[in-house]
Amino acid sequence: MAENRTFTEDELKTMQTRTLDLLQAAIDAGDKDLAKQLAQRMKEEFNFLHDGYMFWVAGLQTYIYNNHGIKELEAAERLSHTIEMNTVFKSTGEKPDFRARVEFAAKAMHGHMQAMEIKEDDEKVVITMKPCGSGERIIEKGGYEAGLATVKERHAITYGFENMPVYCVHCPAVELLVVEATGELDMVRLIKEDRKHGSCHFGFYKDAKDIPEELYTRIGKTKPKYDR
């Protein structure tokens, strides 16, 4: 047995145990204070990886754009999101109903661990994170001052905006892939050009016919013709 120890066996066992398991044990034991502490710890652990990967991706996007231009950036986005759709979001072939699509999106966005507001009117449901847990969060954490690129030119993967934060091009890129695969938009980003805190909204129209035509034209696509 080693004599020069820093940790006890119990400390090592606790450190190697997933925070989720410790949290569930604290709940089972009725220790509310410890459960709250562990819940906060689990959030901090998650955010460490979440933000690390977020800046890693944005850094790779910056390299591609700065060295190879917007066409290669679009190609990279198309490849990565096609793989993502065929694995993480693999479809059974049947489009879920409206309610299921909204619930799935809300569940996915909770993964960003940000405050969320959801509103519904007769036409649509709109989900807003405050801030958006990736694009706006990078802006607020100073990523672009630290060297991340903004896409200068107007393009389909910038929604026609100038100086689009490079990380945010994944949103129009995904919409392009959805239209090309299905013929119409599904979840649409209702985004303002200034992209300030809480300005990026995720909209679900109850009837695809009601999706405004400009949400197609901004990504270089044509809205389908519907028989009304």
Rosetta blueprint (number, residue, H / E / L):
1 M L
2 A L
3 E L
4 N L
5 R L
6 T L
7 F L
8 T L
9 E H
10 D H
11 E H
12 L H
13 K H
14 T H
15 M H
16 Q H
17 T L
18 R L
19 T H
20 L H
21 D H
22 L H
23 L H
24 Q H
25 A H
26 A H
27 I H
28 D H
29 A L
30 G L
31 D L
32 K H
33 D H
34 L H
35 A H
36 K H
37 Q H
38 L H
39 A H
40 Q H
41 R H
42 M H
43 K H
44 E H
45 E H
46 F H
47 N H
48 F H
49 L H
50 H H
51 D H
52 G H
53 Y H
54 M H
55 F H
56 W H
57 V H
58 A H
59 G H
60 L H
61 Q H
62 T H
63 Y H
64 I H
65 Y H
66 N H
67 N H
68 H H
69 G L
70 I H
71 K H
72 E H
73 L H
74 E H
75 A H
76 A H
77 E H
78 R H
79 L H
80 S H
81 H H
82 T H
83 I H
84 E H
85 M H
86 N H
87 T H
88 V L
89 F L
90 K L
91 S L
92 T L
93 G L
94 E L
95 K L
96 P L
97 D L
98 F H
99 R H
100 A H
101 R H
102 V H
103 E H
104 F H
105 A H
106 A H
107 K H
108 A H
109 M H
110 H H
111 G L
112 H L
113 M L
114 Q L
115 A E
116 M E
117 E E
118 I E
119 K E
120 E E
121 D L
122 D L
123 E L
124 K E
125 V E
126 V E
127 I E
128 T E
129 M E
130 K E
131 P L
132 C L
133 G L
134 S L
135 G H
136 E H
137 R H
138 I H
139 I H
140 E H
141 K L
142 G L
143 G L
144 Y L
145 E L
146 A L
147 G L
148 L L
149 A L
150 T E
151 V E
152 K L
153 E L
154 R L
155 H L
156 A H
157 I H
158 T H
159 Y L
160 G L
161 F L
162 E L
163 N L
164 M E
165 P E
166 V H
167 Y H
168 C H
169 V H
170 H H
171 C H
172 P H
173 A H
174 V H
175 E H
176 L H
177 L H
178 V H
179 V H
180 E H
181 A H
182 T H
183 G L
184 E L
185 L L
186 D L
187 M E
188 V E
189 R E
190 L E
191 I E
192 K L
193 E L
194 D L
195 R L
196 K L
197 H L
198 G L
199 S L
200 C E
201 H E
202 F E
203 G E
204 F E
205 Y E
206 K L
207 D L
208 A H
209 K H
210 D H
211 I L
212 P L
213 E L
214 E H
215 L H
216 Y H
217 T H
218 R L
219 I L
220 G L
221 K L
222 T L
223 K L
224 P L
225 K L
226 Y L
227 D L
228 R L
